[in-house]
Amino acid sequence: MSRTPIQHPGQVRRAVTAVGSRTLEAAAAAAELGTVAAQATSGAVFGYWRGKRPRGGIARQMYYVGNRSLLFVLVTLGFVGMVMVYQTCLLTTKVVDGRNQVGAQWIRLLVLDVGPSLTAMMLATRVGAGIAAEIGSMKVTEQLDALRMSGVTPVRYLIVPRFLACVVMTVVLTMFGVASSWAAGGLTGYYSFQINPRIFFDLSMVAPAHVVVGVIKAAAFGAAIPIVSGFCGLRARGSSEGVGAATTAAVIGSSFAVIVLDLVISFVAMTAFGAG
């Protein structure tokens, strides 16, 4: 009768050591991310205007985040609106004719969740990757060490302007994206399913609490993207390969942060206001 051979104690020890080291690395990374988030938030609220800072840094970052991303957001959310309205109308006409409710429900969903989430996900791919690549390049070329020797905190000097710009411009871009998606959806409903524009462009389903929750989500997503991306850039190692790895990690981490924050804020909003 054959028996399964027992693993050598050395193999078990190495496996336990590997799991423990990975756990410690994850805990250290989480603590470092929390430190970066705390420094960025405190620097944005209290310390940015008192210390050394890049002249015109916020304006440049707002242009980079907002103006450079506007067309991207408008086109993407416009096509999303067209597809969603077309598919929804197609399905409702096969069951019951609920086309008159599509516009009101779509704008409610846009304001509450789809607009902020999709806008932030697109900014995570474009802006987050750029932040990680820029800061990662400065890290591997020892420019961050030069900043520290000059008495400048890299987080306050590099991440805080991007933090402030992303918070503001994510909210602004979300508004433009929601308008684009709603307008494109209305055109699709009119030309494809003969929905009266006066019926489609109905705001009766949107309550003030929905707008507040949508703005909070957009601001939270805009704060998370530069923090996570800057953290990934600060952890870049080696040369160009390390910068590439940091950029990839920034896109993945920022997108994941948007999803998690969306869930948390939706749950809190539903519990507190019934508007999740």
C-alpha positions in Angstrom: 0.0 0.0 0.0 1.6 3.2 -1.2 1.7 6.3 0.9 2.1 9.9 -0.1 5.6 11.0 0.8 5.8 13.7 3.5 7.4 16.9 2.5 10.9 17.6 3.8 10.9 20.0 6.7 13.2 22.3 4.7 10.6 22.6 2.0 7.9 23.5 4.5 10.2 26.0 6.2 11.0 27.7 2.8 7.3 27.8 1.9 6.4 29.4 5.2 9.3 31.9 4.9 8.2 32.9 1.4 4.6 33.5 2.5 5.8 35.4 5.5 8.1 37.6 3.5 5.4 38.4 1.0 3.0 39.3 3.8 5.6 41.6 5.4 6.3 43.2 2.0 2.6 43.8 1.4 2.2 45.3 4.9 5.2 47.5 4.4 3.8 48.7 1.0 0.4 49.4 2.5 2.1 51.4 5.3 4.1 53.3 2.7 1.0 54.0 0.7 -0.8 55.3 3.8 2.2 57.6 4.5 2.1 59.0 1.0 -1.6 59.5 1.2 -1.3 61.3 4.5 1.5 63.5 3.3 -0.3 64.4 0.1 -3.6 65.2 1.9 -1.9 67.2 4.7 0.3 69.0 2.1 -2.7 69.9 0.0 -4.8 71.1 2.9 -2.1 72.8 5.1 1.4 72.9 3.8 1.6 73.3 0.0 1.5 77.1 0.0 4.1 77.5 2.8 6.9 75.4 1.5 8.9 75.2 -1.7 6.7 74.4 -4.6 7.0 74.5 -8.4 5.8 77.8 -9.7 2.6 77.3 -11.7 2.6 73.6 -11.0 -1.1 73.3 -10.3 -2.1 75.2 -13.4 0.2 73.0 -15.6 -1.2 69.8 -14.0 -4.8 71.0 -14.5 -4.1 71.6 -18.1 -2.5 68.2 -18.5 -5.2 66.4 -16.6 -8.2 68.4 -17.9 -7.5 69.9 -21.3 -5.5 67.0 -22.6 -8.1 64.5 -21.4 -11.3 66.3 -22.4 -11.7 64.9 -25.9 -10.9 61.4 -24.7 -13.6 61.6 -22.1 -16.2 63.2 -24.3 -15.8 60.7 -27.1 -15.6 57.6 -24.9 -18.6 58.5 -22.7 -20.5 59.6 -25.8 -20.1 56.2 -27.3 -20.9 54.5 -24.0 -24.1 56.5 -23.9 -25.0 55.5 -27.4 -24.4 51.8 -26.8 -26.2 51.7 -23.5 -29.3 53.6 -24.6 -29.5 51.5 -27.8 -29.2 48.2 -26.0 -31.6 49.3 -23.3 -34.3 50.4 -25.7 -33.8 47.2 -27.8 -34.4 45.1 -24.7 -37.3 47.1 -23.3 -39.2 47.0 -26.6 -39.0 43.2 -26.7 -40.6 42.9 -23.2 -42.7 45.9 -22.5 -42.5 49.3 -24.1 -40.5 51.2 -21.5 -38.7 53.6 -23.8 -40.1 56.6 -22.1 -38.3 55.8 -18.9 -34.9 55.2 -20.5 -33.7 58.8 -20.5 -34.7 59.5 -16.9 -33.1 56.3 -15.6 -30.0 56.8 -17.7 -29.2 60.3 -16.4 -29.7 59.1 -12.9 -27.3 56.2 -13.4 -24.8 58.6 -15.1 -24.8 61.1 -12.3 -24.7 58.6 -9.5 -22.2 56.1 -10.8 -21.4 55.6 -14.4 -20.1 59.1 -15.1 -17.6 59.4 -12.2 -16.5 55.8 -12.5 -15.8 55.7 -16.2 -14.2 59.1 -16.2 -11.9 58.1 -13.4 -11.0 54.8 -15.0 -10.0 56.6 -18.2 -7.9 59.1 -16.2 -6.3 56.2 -14.4 -5.0 54.8 -17.7 -3.8 58.1 -19.1 -3.0 60.4 -16.1 -2.0 57.7 -13.7 0.5 56.1 -16.1 2.0 59.5 -16.8 2.5 60.4 -13.2 4.1 57.0 -12.4 6.4 57.3 -15.4 7.5 60.8 -14.6 8.1 60.2 -10.9 9.6 56.8 -11.6 12.1 58.3 -14.0 13.1 60.9 -11.5 13.6 58.2 -8.9 15.8 55.9 -11.0 17.9 58.9 -12.1 18.4 60.1 -8.5 16.6 63.4 -9.0 14.4 62.7 -6.0 17.6 62.4 -3.9 18.7 65.8 -5.2 15.3 67.2 -4.1 15.8 65.8 -0.6 19.3 67.2 -0.4 17.8 70.6 -1.2 15.4 70.3 1.7 12.4 69.6 -0.5 9.9 66.8 0.3 9.2 64.9 -3.0 5.6 64.1 -2.0 4.8 67.8 -1.4 6.7 69.0 -4.4 5.6 66.5 -7.0 2.5 64.7 -5.8 0.5 67.5 -4.1 0.1 69.7 -7.3 -1.1 66.6 -9.2 -3.4 65.7 -6.3 -5.0 69.1 -6.3 -5.3 69.2 -10.1 -6.8 65.7 -10.3 -9.4 66.3 -7.6 -10.7 69.5 -9.4 -10.4 68.3 -13.0 -11.9 64.8 -12.3 -15.1 66.6 -11.1 -15.1 68.9 -14.1 -14.4 66.2 -16.6 -17.1 64.1 -15.0 -19.6 66.8 -15.7 -18.6 67.1 -19.3 -18.6 63.3 -19.7 -22.1 63.0 -18.2 -23.4 65.7 -20.6 -21.8 64.0 -23.6 -23.1 60.6 -22.7 -26.6 61.9 -22.1 -26.7 63.9 -25.3 -25.4 61.0 -27.4 -27.9 58.7 -25.8 -30.7 61.1 -26.5 -29.7 61.3 -30.2 -29.6 57.5 -30.4 -33.0 57.2 -28.8 -34.5 59.7 -31.1 -33.1 58.5 -34.4 -33.2 54.7 -33.6 -36.4 54.4 -31.5 -38.2 57.7 -32.1 -38.1 58.7 -28.4 -39.3 62.3 -28.0 -36.3 64.4 -26.7 -38.6 66.1 -24.2 -39.3 62.7 -22.7 -35.8 61.5 -22.9 -34.1 64.6 -21.3 -36.1 64.3 -18.1 -34.3 65.1 -14.8 -37.2 64.1 -12.5 -35.4 61.0 -11.4 -32.2 62.9 -10.3 -32.4 64.1 -6.7 -29.9 66.5 -5.1 -28.5 63.6 -3.0 -27.6 61.8 -6.3 -25.6 64.9 -7.5 -23.8 65.1 -4.1 -22.8 61.5 -4.2 -21.6 61.7 -7.8 -19.4 64.8 -6.9 -18.0 63.0 -3.9 -17.2 60.0 -5.9 -15.5 62.0 -8.6 -13.4 63.9 -6.0 -12.5 60.7 -4.2 -11.4 59.1 -7.5 -9.4 62.1 -8.5 -7.6 62.0 -5.1 -6.8 58.3 -5.3 -5.3 58.3 -8.8 -2.3 60.6 -8.1 -1.7 59.1 -4.7 -1.5 55.5 -6.0 0.4 56.5 -9.1 2.8 58.6 -7.2 3.4 55.9 -4.7 4.1 53.4 -7.6 6.6 55.9 -9.1 8.3 56.4 -5.8 8.9 52.7 -5.5 10.5 52.4 -9.0 13.7 50.4 -9.0 16.5 49.8 -11.5 16.3 51.5 -14.8 13.8 51.6 -17.7 12.3 48.2 -16.7 11.6 49.5 -13.2 9.8 52.6 -14.6 7.7 50.3 -16.9 6.8 48.1 -14.0 5.9 51.1 -11.9 3.7 52.5 -14.8 1.9 49.2 -15.1 1.4 48.9 -11.4 0.0 52.5 -11.3 -2.7 51.8 -13.9 -3.7 48.6 -12.2 -3.6 50.1 -8.7 -5.5 53.2 -9.6 -8.2 51.3 -11.4 -8.6 49.0 -8.5 -8.7 51.9 -6.1 -11.5 53.5 -8.2 -13.5 50.3 -8.0 -13.0 49.8 -4.2 -13.9 53.5 -3.5 -17.0 53.2 -5.7 -18.2 50.3 -3.7 -17.5 51.9 -0.3 -19.0 55.3 -1.2 -22.1 53.6 -2.7 -22.6 51.5 0.4 -22.2 54.5 2.7 -24.5 56.7 0.5 -27.1 54.0 0.4 -27.0 53.5 4.2 -27.0 57.2 5.0 -29.1 58.8 2.3 -30.7 55.9 0.4 -28.9 57.2 -2.7 -26.3 54.6 -3.4 
